Amino acid sequence: MRRNKTYTKAFKQECVQYMHNNLSMTFAEAAENLGISASTLQRWYKNAKGTSDGLRPKSKRSRKFPK
């Protein structure tokens, strides 16, 4: 069974910053240099837009119980 890798918030921020500093690179090139998949880097970069720390918090689904 395959396990998903978990990355620290700091690592994600560094990857987003790396991509931001190297806009001439494609996501595939930058991801290869960082040792992650291009889709992972794209997701982190997209989620980082408009946040102060470069990453959005995980969304929490609210549960509504009937009264």
N, C-alpha and C positions, 0 to 999 in steps of 0.2 A: 504494500500500500504506500502511496506517495504522500508525503507530508508537505504542507505549505511552509515555506520559510517565513520567519518573522524577522522584521527589521526594526531597529530602534528609531525613535522619532528623530534623533540627531542625524542618523545615517540618511534618512529620507530627506531631511532638510539640506544636507550636504549635496545629495544627488540633484535636488531641485536647483540649488545654487550653482552647481556645476553646469547644468543645462542652460541656466539663465546666462552664465558667463561665457558660454560657447554656443551662441545662437546660430553660428554658421554650420554647426554639426547637425546631422540628422539625429532623431531619437535613437535609431538603431546604432549609429556610431558611438554616441555618448553612452548608451546602455552597455555596449560591449566593453567600453573602457572601464565602466563601473562594476561590471560583473553581474548585471541584472538584465531582465528581459526588457525589450523596448516597450511592450504594453504596460509593464509595471511603471516604468519611468514616465510614460505619457499620462497615466492615471494620477501619479503623484504630482506631476507638473500642473495638470488641469485642476486638481483639487487645491493646489497652493495659491491659485489666483485669488486675489482679494482678501487674503488672510494676513494678519500681522506677523505670525510666526512661520509662515510658509506652508503650513499644513492645517487642514480642517480636522476638527475632532470627529470621531466616529459618530455616525448618527444613531440616535436611540429611538427605537420605535415605541410610541406610547401605546399602552394597552387600555382599552376602554371596556369596563365591565358593565353589564346591564344592571340597572337599579332594581 
